[in-house]
């Protein structure tokens, strides 16, 4: 009887698997009728390209850049750059994490350093709604690996057998006299602490492996509950009925003309409402970014179909190694409202017209010849405190807003509190010195306005002509 119960339990778990391998236990998860997909990705090298970007699709093949193609999250920890992000949703849909490689090529590190002596950490963000994200933290995943030299391309999947997440990544380390990249794993419940790392995938001889992503497959499709695609000289497919169990080699995609010398960074997507998967592959050799190959059976290498270039559209930014989440209608609504394609603006001083409001080391002032220019760029968002107000979100530090504290200004991370929302909200009114310009009245101190004094931004009452000029700005592109 116990064996029968175990078998029935396994069948039910398989039937309840979400296509990302997470349990479909509540209405929080995407249903067939829900249209949206969210891609989290980076765009290229350099300090801005190696950050978190979001893109959206209604069909999984044609993508639109969110936030005007700008950064959605910036790393302020470790190397201050991130690559290879993955987006993890908890089984009950109440929590999300983004995990990413702590690496910034071309802004302090080169590839040789990245391979042999790079960060052993990954970068983690957490959210309860997909739109308000914590400040990032570092999680040391490879520090306990003997001779571990880096930590690349982290991924995570909920494991119903152990009731926690399997976190896995690539580390270059010496084992049995061979130095190469292998996939290691650890278990976690919160992405703050992990179990001791173990080898997860080790190819024979000197063959390394750097990219792996697992997809859960529902009962009735193929012979396995899970399929993983890996970059190991080919795009290799393997199948298993247990995330930490035995995996069976299924073949690779060389038969359809896609080899590891051309593509890397496999990224799965399950189509909503139809029996089809896309495996996106990063055309790193040609610099082409992602392309999809489609299949109705992820476990069958011969079933994959390359797509004509005109049958999909990746949007305006280059999409590099990332993750795709099937959105619920509620999640999609929140995401699209948070990251519309709002114009980028600057605030020009009325009485010092060569100067613009800018942040520097999170202080706020007016300066000429701002460098880098995006320190003086903001998006005027609907006010955090409600209708009729505006809030100023930094372009290069998204999630950070102009906020007054003790009547001084700083660029501060939105902590989600009511106090922050009030301190970062302003009413845009006719310019106090010139009605064709603008002034900004404090939401929670309506007798005070944004003004500069000795080039520093302050929140002050305005009583004379000089102060009216100091409190007048032009919103300009």
Secondary structure by P-SEA (a helix, b strand, c coil): caaaaaaaaaaaaaaacccccccccccccccccccbbbbbbbccccccccbbbbbbbccccbbbbccccccccccccccccccbbbbbbcccccbbbbbbbcccccccccccccccccccbbbbbbbccccccccbbbbbccccccccccccbbbbbbbccccccbbbbbbbccccccbbbbbbbbbbccccccccccccccccccccccbbbbbbbccccccccbbbbbccccbbbbbbcccccbbbbcccccccccccccccbbbbbbbcccccccbbbbcccccccbbbbbbccccccccbbbbcccccccccccccccccccccaaaaaaaaaaccbbbbbbbbbcccccbbbbbcccbbbbbcccccccccbbbbccccccccbbbbbbcccccccccccccccccccccccaaaaaaabbbbcccccccccbbbbbcccccccccccccbbbbcccccaaaaaaacccccc
